Amino acid sequence: MKPYFANPAQSMLWFDLDDTIWAMTDNSVVCLRELYDSQRLDRWFATPEEWDEVYHRINHELWSQYSRAEISRDFLRTERFARPLRIGGASDEEALEMSKALDKLYLELLGSKTALIDGARELLDALSERGYRMGIVTNGFREVQYNKMKSSDIEKYFDVVVLSDEIGINKPDRRFFDYAVSKASTEHINNIMIGDNYATDIVGALGAGWEAVWFTGGKGKTTEIEGSVTVCDTLAEVEKLFKQEPDSTF
């Protein structure tokens, strides 16, 4: 792991939100358990763990399709609840009706959760103190992403937030990254992406001519890397990348 020694005046650090800074997986498990209890999902799933496993499996498949622009946001938001319910034994009519209620409740619950990835606040504090400009680039939904940042008190760290839901383009499409550069007026400085999703964050950033740091969350490399990518298992390692030296540049 080499230090970048990035000059804060010449660099913009862009972070993915979910499971890079904000603990999406952990927070989601809590929300799904609350839904299981409050909405009597034991009608279709014997245990909360069964409900959680089926939901997350289906949700992951749909988000992969959404990131490739193969399905719409509305289709994703309906089917990520309707499909698990059908698998659990609900009729199509029951699944579709219940899906609308679950989607609304889930997003409300999710936006209120505050858990961050280990080391996230320490990382953001350190980078802020060193004078780095930081931004968020996320494929998440507008209804919940801003609430996540507000509830967890991290919105103050970011100068720019770019949501796919607001511009109609998803990562890894190069136009998403080009839009972020334009919005932040960073055409003539180094744009550096830090994200956990190799297919959307890292591949997209490299395709747009950015530098990239792949945060694996301790899982290690799960795919072959193409191009120049720095891999970090923890956010503490990410923080160490951006130590500064006098008169040094990225």
RAMO-V792108 format. One record per pair of residues at least 12 apart in sequence whose ideal C-beta (glycine too) atoms are under 10 Angstrom apart, sorted by the first residue. I is the first residue (numbers start at 0). J is the second residue. D is the distance in whole Angstrom. If there is no record, write none. Layout:
i->[I:I]
j->[J:J]
d->[D:D]
//
This chain:
i->[0:0:0:0:0:0:0:0:0:1:1:2:2:2:2:2:2:2:2:3:3:3:3:3:3:3:3:3:3:3:3:3:4:4:4:4:4:4:4:4:4:4:5:5:5:5:5:5:5:5:5:5:5:5:5:5:6:6:6:6:6:6:6:6:6:6:7:7:7:7:7:7:7:7:7:8:8:8:8:8:9:9:9:9:9:9:10:10:10:10:10:10:10:10:10:10:10:10:10:11:11:11:11:11:11:11:11:11:11:11:11:11:11:11:11:11:12:12:12:12:12:12:12:12:12:12:12:12:12:12:12:12:12:12:13:13:13:13:13:13:13:13:13:13:13:13:13:13:13:13:13:13:13:13:13:13:13:13:14:14:14:14:14:14:14:14:14:14:14:14:14:14:14:14:14:14:14:14:14:15:15:15:15:15:15:15:15:15:15:15:15:15:15:15:15:16:16:16:16:16:16:16:16:16:16:16:16:16:16:17:17:17:17:17:17:17:17:17:17:17:17:18:18:18:18:18:18:19:19:19:19:19:19:19:19:19:19:19:19:19:19:19:19:20:20:20:20:20:20:20:20:20:20:20:20:20:20:20:20:20:20:20:20:20:21:21:21:21:21:21:21:21:21:21:21:21:21:21:21:21:22:22:22:22:22:22:22:22:22:22:23:23:23:23:23:23:23:24:24:24:24:24:25:25:25:25:26:26:26:26:26:26:26:26:26:26:26:27:27:27:27:27:27:27:27:28:28:28:28:28:28:29:29:29:29:30:30:30:30:30:30:30:30:30:31:31:31:31:31:31:31:31:31:31:31:31:31:32:32:32:32:33:33:33:33:34:34:34:34:34:34:34:34:34:34:35:35:35:35:35:35:37:37:38:38:38:38:38:40:40:40:40:40:40:40:41:42:42:42:42:42:42:43:43:43:43:43:43:43:43:43:43:44:44:44:44:44:45:49:49:49:50:50:50:51:52:53:53:53:53:53:54:54:54:54:54:54:54:54:55:55:56:56:56:57:57:57:57:57:57:57:57:58:58:58:58:58:58:59:60:60:60:60:61:61:61:61:61:61:61:62:62:62:62:62:62:62:63:63:63:64:65:65:65:65:66:66:66:66:66:66:66:66:66:66:67:67:67:67:67:68:68:68:68:68:72:72:72:72:72:72:72:73:75:75:76:76:76:76:76:76:76:76:76:77:77:77:77:77:77:78:78:78:79:79:79:79:80:80:80:80:80:80:80:80:80:80:81:81:81:81:81:81:81:81:81:82:82:83:83:84:84:84:84:85:102:102:103:105:106:106:106:106:106:107:107:107:108:109:109:109:109:109:109:109:109:110:110:110:110:110:110:110:110:110:110:110:111:111:111:111:111:111:112:112:112:112:112:113:113:113:113:113:113:114:114:115:115:115:115:115:116:116:116:116:116:117:117:117:117:117:118:118:118:118:118:118:119:119:119:119:119:120:120:120:120:120:121:121:121:122:122:122:122:122:122:122:122:122:122:122:123:123:123:123:123:123:124:124:125:125:125:125:125:125:125:126:126:126:126:126:127:127:127:129:129:129:129:130:131:131:131:131:131:132:132:132:132:132:132:133:133:133:133:133:133:133:133:134:134:134:134:134:134:134:134:134:134:134:134:134:135:135:135:135:135:135:135:135:135:135:135:136:136:136:136:136:136:136:136:136:136:136:136:136:136:136:136:136:136:136:136:137:137:137:137:137:137:137:137:137:137:138:138:138:138:138:138:138:138:138:138:138:138:139:139:139:140:140:140:140:141:141:141:141:142:143:144:144:144:144:144:145:145:148:158:158:158:159:159:159:159:159:159:160:160:161:161:161:161:161:161:161:161:162:163:163:163:165:166:166:166:169:169:170:170:170:170:170:170:170:170:170:170:170:171:171:171:171:171:171:171:171:171:171:171:171:172:172:172:172:173:173:173:173:173:173:174:174:175:175:175:175:176:176:176:176:176:176:176:176:176:176:177:177:178:179:179:179:179:180:180:180:185:188:189:189:189:189:190:190:190:190:190:190:191:191:191:191:191:191:191:191:191:192:192:192:192:192:192:192:192:192:193:193:193:193:193:193:193:193:193:193:193:194:194:194:194:195:195:195:195:195:196:196:197:197:197:197:197:197:197:197:197:197:197:198:200:200:200:201:201:201:201:201:201:201:201:202:202:202:202:202:204:204:205:205:205:205:205:206:210:210:210:210:210:211:211:211:211:211:211:212:212:212:212:212:212:212:212:213:213:213:213:213:213:214:214:214:214:214:214:214:214:215:215:215:215:215:216:216:216:216:217:217:217:218:219:220]
j->[212:229:230:231:232:236:237:239:240:229:240:229:239:240:241:242:243:244:247:189:191:210:212:229:239:240:241:242:243:247:248:249:240:241:242:243:244:245:246:247:248:249:126:129:131:188:189:191:210:240:241:242:243:247:248:249:130:131:188:189:243:244:246:247:248:249:126:127:129:130:131:132:188:241:243:130:131:132:188:248:185:187:188:189:248:249:130:131:132:133:185:188:189:190:191:210:241:248:249:131:132:133:134:158:159:179:180:183:184:185:188:189:190:191:192:209:122:123:126:131:132:133:134:157:189:190:191:192:193:210:212:237:240:241:132:133:134:135:136:157:159:161:176:179:180:183:185:190:191:192:193:194:200:204:209:210:211:212:119:122:123:126:133:134:135:136:137:153:156:157:191:192:193:194:195:200:212:214:237:135:136:137:138:139:170:192:193:194:195:196:199:200:201:204:214:135:136:137:138:139:144:147:148:153:157:160:162:194:195:62:109:116:137:138:139:143:144:147:194:195:196:116:194:195:196:214:216:115:116:119:135:137:192:193:194:195:196:200:212:214:216:234:237:115:116:118:119:120:122:123:133:135:137:147:148:151:153:156:157:193:194:195:214:234:109:112:113:114:115:116:119:135:137:139:144:147:148:150:151:153:112:113:114:115:116:117:119:147:151:216:109:112:114:116:139:147:195:55:114:116:195:216:112:114:115:116:108:109:110:111:112:113:114:115:147:150:151:51:54:55:58:105:108:109:112:47:48:51:54:55:114:108:109:112:114:104:105:106:107:108:109:110:111:112:47:48:50:51:52:54:55:58:83:101:105:108:109:47:48:50:51:47:104:105:108:47:50:51:54:80:100:101:104:105:108:47:48:49:50:51:54:104:108:97:100:101:104:105:54:83:84:87:89:97:101:87:84:87:88:89:93:97:83:84:85:86:87:88:89:93:94:97:83:84:86:87:88:87:83:86:87:83:84:87:83:83:82:83:84:86:87:79:80:82:83:84:86:101:105:79:83:82:83:86:78:79:80:81:82:83:85:86:75:78:79:80:82:83:79:75:78:79:82:74:75:76:77:78:79:82:75:79:138:139:169:196:199:196:198:199:78:79:138:163:169:138:163:169:170:171:172:196:198:199:203:169:171:172:198:199:163:167:168:169:172:138:140:141:163:164:167:169:102:102:140:98:99:101:102:103:105:106:140:142:94:95:98:99:101:102:94:95:98:98:101:102:105:94:95:97:98:99:100:101:102:104:105:93:94:95:96:97:98:99:101:102:94:98:98:101:96:97:98:101:98:140:142:142:143:140:142:143:144:146:142:143:146:143:139:140:142:143:144:146:147:150:140:142:143:144:145:146:147:148:149:150:151:143:146:147:149:150:151:143:146:147:150:151:147:149:150:151:152:153:150:151:147:151:152:153:234:195:214:216:233:234:216:217:233:234:235:233:234:235:236:237:238:151:153:156:234:237:151:152:153:156:234:234:235:238:156:193:214:233:234:235:236:237:238:239:241:153:155:156:157:234:238:156:238:234:235:237:238:239:241:242:156:193:237:238:241:155:156:157:238:241:242:243:243:156:158:191:241:243:157:158:159:183:185:188:153:156:157:158:159:183:191:193:156:157:158:159:160:161:179:180:182:183:185:190:192:148:153:154:156:157:158:159:160:161:162:179:159:160:161:162:163:170:175:176:178:179:182:183:190:192:193:194:199:200:203:204:160:161:162:163:164:169:170:194:199:200:162:163:164:168:169:170:171:175:196:199:200:203:162:163:164:162:163:164:165:162:163:164:165:164:164:160:162:163:164:165:160:162:160:182:183:185:179:180:182:183:184:185:179:182:175:176:178:179:180:181:182:183:175:175:178:199:178:178:179:182:199:203:192:194:196:198:199:200:201:202:203:204:207:196:197:198:199:200:201:202:203:204:205:206:207:199:203:206:207:203:204:205:206:207:208:203:207:199:203:204:207:190:192:200:203:204:205:206:207:208:209:207:208:207:192:204:207:209:207:208:209:209:249:209:210:248:249:204:207:208:209:210:211:204:209:210:211:212:229:240:241:249:204:205:207:209:210:211:212:213:228:210:211:212:213:214:229:231:234:237:240:241:211:212:213:214:213:214:215:216:218:213:214:211:213:215:220:221:222:223:224:225:228:230:222:212:213:214:213:214:222:224:225:226:228:230:222:224:225:226:228:226:228:224:225:226:227:228:226:226:227:228:229:249:224:226:227:228:229:230:228:229:230:231:236:237:240:241:228:229:230:231:232:237:229:230:231:232:233:234:236:237:230:231:232:233:236:231:232:233:234:231:232:233:232:232:232]
d->[10:7:8:7:9:6:9:7:7:7:8:10:7:6:8:5:9:8:9:9:7:8:8:8:10:5:6:8:9:9:9:6:9:8:7:6:5:10:10:4:7:7:10:9:8:10:7:7:9:8:6:9:8:8:7:4:9:10:9:8:7:9:9:6:5:7:8:10:6:4:5:7:10:9:7:7:9:9:8:9:10:9:5:6:6:7:10:7:8:10:9:6:5:8:6:9:8:9:6:8:5:8:6:8:8:9:8:6:9:4:6:7:5:7:10:9:10:10:6:5:7:5:7:10:9:8:5:8:6:10:9:9:10:7:10:7:5:7:5:9:8:8:8:7:9:8:9:6:7:5:7:8:9:8:8:10:10:10:9:9:9:10:7:7:6:7:9:10:9:8:10:8:5:7:10:9:10:9:9:8:6:6:8:9:8:8:7:4:6:7:8:5:10:10:8:5:8:4:9:6:6:7:7:9:9:9:9:9:10:10:10:10:7:8:6:10:8:8:9:8:9:7:9:5:8:9:7:10:7:8:9:9:10:6:5:5:8:8:10:6:8:8:9:6:6:10:5:9:8:7:10:8:10:9:9:8:7:9:9:9:10:9:9:8:10:8:9:8:6:7:8:9:9:9:9:5:7:9:6:7:8:9:4:6:5:8:8:10:9:10:8:9:9:9:9:8:9:8:10:9:10:9:8:5:9:9:9:6:10:9:4:8:5:9:8:10:9:8:8:7:8:8:9:7:8:9:10:6:10:8:10:8:9:6:8:8:6:9:9:4:5:10:9:7:7:10:6:5:10:6:8:10:10:10:8:9:10:5:9:8:7:10:8:9:6:9:8:10:9:9:9:6:6:6:7:5:9:9:5:8:10:8:9:8:7:7:7:10:10:9:8:8:10:9:9:10:9:8:8:8:9:10:8:6:9:8:3:5:6:9:9:9:8:9:9:5:9:9:10:10:8:7:10:8:10:9:8:4:9:6:7:7:7:9:5:9:10:9:9:9:9:9:8:9:7:6:9:9:5:5:10:8:8:9:5:9:9:9:9:10:9:9:9:8:5:9:10:6:5:8:7:8:8:10:10:9:9:10:8:9:10:10:7:9:7:6:9:5:7:7:9:8:7:5:9:8:9:9:9:9:10:10:8:6:7:10:7:10:9:7:10:9:10:10:9:8:9:10:5:10:9:8:8:10:9:7:5:8:10:7:9:9:8:8:9:8:9:8:9:7:4:8:9:4:6:10:8:9:4:6:9:8:4:9:9:9:8:9:9:9:10:6:7:8:10:10:10:9:9:7:5:5:10:8:9:8:8:9:10:10:9:5:10:8:7:9:10:8:5:8:8:3:6:9:8:6:10:10:7:9:10:6:10:10:9:7:7:8:9:10:5:4:8:9:10:8:10:6:9:7:9:9:8:7:9:6:9:9:7:7:8:6:4:5:9:8:7:9:7:10:6:10:9:9:7:9:9:7:7:7:9:9:10:10:5:8:10:6:5:10:9:6:9:5:9:9:9:8:9:10:10:10:5:9:8:9:8:10:9:7:6:9:6:10:10:7:8:6:9:10:10:9:7:10:9:5:8:7:8:9:10:6:5:6:8:10:10:9:10:6:6:4:7:7:7:10:8:6:9:9:10:7:9:9:9:5:9:7:5:7:8:9:9:8:5:8:9:7:7:7:9:5:10:10:10:7:10:8:10:8:9:9:8:7:6:7:9:10:8:9:10:10:8:4:8:10:5:5:9:8:9:7:9:10:7:8:7:8:9:5:10:6:9:4:6:8:10:8:6:10:8:9:7:8:8:10:7:10:7:10:6:4:9:9:10:9:7:9:6:5:10:10:6:8:10:6:10:10:10:6:9:9:7:9:9:8:8:9:4:6:10:9:5:8:10:9:10:7:5:8:8:5:3:8:9:7:9:9:7:9:9:7:10:10:5:5:9:10:9:9:7:10:8:8:8:10:6:6:10:8:3:8:6:6:9:10:9:10:9:9:8:9:8:10:9:8:6:8:4:8:8:8:4:7:10:8:6:4:7:7:9:9:9:7:4:8:9:5:7:5:7:9:10:10:8:5:8:6:9:8:9:6:9:10:8:8:7:6:8:5:7:6:9:9:9:9:6:9:8:7:5:10:8:10:8:10:8:9:8:9:5:10:9:8:9:8:6:9:10:10:8:8:9:9:9:10:8:5:8:7:9:10:8:9:8:7:9:8:8:5:7:10:7:5:8:6:9:6:7:9:5:7:5:7:10:10:10:8:5:8:8:7:8:6:6:7:5:9:10:9:7:8:9:10:5:7:8:7:10]
//
